[in-house]
Amino acid sequence: MSDVDEGFTEEDIGRIVTIRRNDGTYVEAEVVRVFCPLCTEEFIGTKRDAGGFIAGHRAYHEHENMSDMIAESMGGV
C-alpha cells in the first residue's frame, strides 16, 4: 500500500494505493482503466473515480442523443 498523488498513468494500472483527499481517504484503492464504447475516451484512476467517469459519460451521451432527437422532431439539424 502506498500514498500517491492523483495523475495516474498506464504504469499504475493494477496498483493498490491509498489516496488522501479533502473528502476522505481511499484505502486499498485499485487503479484501473475504463473507456467509453461510444466515443472511446479513456480514464485511468481508482475504481471509485472510474465509476464517476462511466456514469458521467452515460449521462452526457444520453443528453446528446435526446438533444438530437428533439432537434430532429422540430425540423432542425
N, C-alpha and C positions, 0 to 999 in steps of 0.2 A: 504494500500500500504506500502511495506517495502523495505528497501535496503538490498540486500543479496549478499554474495559471491557465486560463482558457486560451484557445488558439490551437486546437488540435490539428494534427496532420495525419497523413496516411500511416506514418510510422507509429502513431499512437493507437491505431485500431487494435482492439483486443486487450489493451492495458486496463488495469483496475486502479482507479485513482480516488483520492479524497479531495473534494473541492470545497473551499470555504468561500461563501458569498454573503452578501448583506442579508439575504432571506433565509440563510441556514447553511448547514454543512452537509454535503453529499458524500456519504461514506461508502466505500466499496462500489463506486460507480464505474460501469464498464463503458469504454469508448467504442462506439460503433459507427458504421457508415450506412446511411439510407439515401434513397433518391426518389424523386417524383417520376412516376412512369409516364406522365403526360408531357412534361417539359424537360425531363432529365436533369433538373437542378439537383445537386447533391449536398449533403450535410454530413460533417464528421463531428461527433461530440458524444456526450453521455446519452444513455437511453432516455433519460428524462427530457433532455432537450431535443432529441431526435423525435420524440412523440409530439412535441410542440411544432416542430418543423413539418411533420406529416399532417397534423391537424390544420395548421395554418395554410398549407398548400391545398388541402381539400377544400377549405372554406374559400380560398382565393379562386380556385378553378370553378367551383360551384357558382360563385358570384359572377365570374367572367361568362360562364355558359348562360346564366339567367339573363344577364345584360344583353347578350347576343340574341337570345330568344325574344326579349321584349323589343329590341330594335327591329328585328325581322317582322314581328307582328304589327309594328307600327309603320311598316313600309320603308324603314331606314336600312342602313348598312347592308 
